């Protein structure tokens, strides 16, 4: 599971990769069972918007998923992502098993050493928490409302990706 701002913007980069079985938008990391979008947005649940990735490890590795993740986020911004502000938009990699934690931490360490970012890398790496699937209208949003999706991307994410990941 990966959290990197609005889940609408996190689906497409994974969904388009070979070996991806399903990308689901949802909520995780909080203390309220089965939260609604409105509850998460209100900031009272402790949840963050995230995507859950189901993938074929024979086609795409967890390491490759982590690399895709970094290229979608600003890992130096703990208070949200781009135009999406607040705790529910914080950047977090949620690992499922210890081997994933090791891969994510190694990748984050390499990113820190790369010198690509002047500010400290603040993306958290945490053990997965219960994941609650978001309402249906949030699923595959980039396909359902491509104009709105593009507007969201233009809120700073697309420009950031072009400048930082040339």
C-alpha positions, -999 to +999 in steps of 0.1 A: +000+000+000+012+035-009+000+069+003+011+099-016-016+126-016-049+122-033-055+086-042-070+097-075-035+106-087-018+075-074-038+049-093-029+055-130+009+053-126+006+018-111-024+007-131-006+011-164+023-012-155+026-048-167+020-072-139-005-050-120-036-070-113-056-044-094-052-009-079-077+000-052-082+034-036-089+034+001-081+045+036-055+032+060-034+040+090-062+053+112-083+043+142-119+043+128-133+012+112-148+015+077-144+053+074-162+073+048-145+099+025-162+127+044-148+114+077-113+110+064-114+145+049-126+159+082-093+147+097-108+129+127-101+093+117-063+092+115-065+076+081-046+086+050-057+081+014-038+052-001-037+028-029-035-010-024-016-027-052-022-063-062+005-075-085+021-105-101+056-107-086+068-128-116+062-097-138+069-067-116+088-067-084+081-049-051+113-029-056+099-016-090+066-006-072+086+014-047+105+032-075+072+040-092+059+054-059+089+077-054+083+092-089+047+102-080+054+120-047+074+148-030+091+127-003+102+159+015+066+171+023+052+154+054+021+177+055+005+165+023+012+164-014+011+193-038-024+209-036-036+182-012-028+194+023-033+177+057-026+145+075-049+124+053-025+132+024+008+123+041+033+102+022+037+067+036+048+033+023+029+006+041+047-027+039+030-062+042+060-083+051+095-077+065+112-082+031+091-053+018+102-031+047+138-038+039+134-030+003+115+003+010+140+014+036+170+006+013+153+025-015+146+055+008+182+055+020+194+055-016+171+084-024+185+103+005+221+097-007+213+106-043+213+144-036+182+148-057+164+166-029+178+195-008+153+190+020+152+158+042+132+128+030+102+125+054+082+097+038+073+072+065+076+034+062+051+017+084+036-018+089+004-021+070-028-013+089-064-024+080-073-011+046-108+001+039-118+004+002-130+038-008-164+044-022-170+032-058-169+067-073-132+070-062-122+037-079-104+042-113-112+079-111-087+087-139-109+067-163-142+078-150-135+116-150-103+122-171-108+160-173-110+163-135-081+139-131-060+161-154-069+192-134-057+174-102-025+164-118-019+200-129-022+211-092+016+208-090+022+170-092+028+169-130+052+198-130+071+185-100+075+151-117+088+167-148+113+189-130+126+163-105+125+131-125+134+145-159 
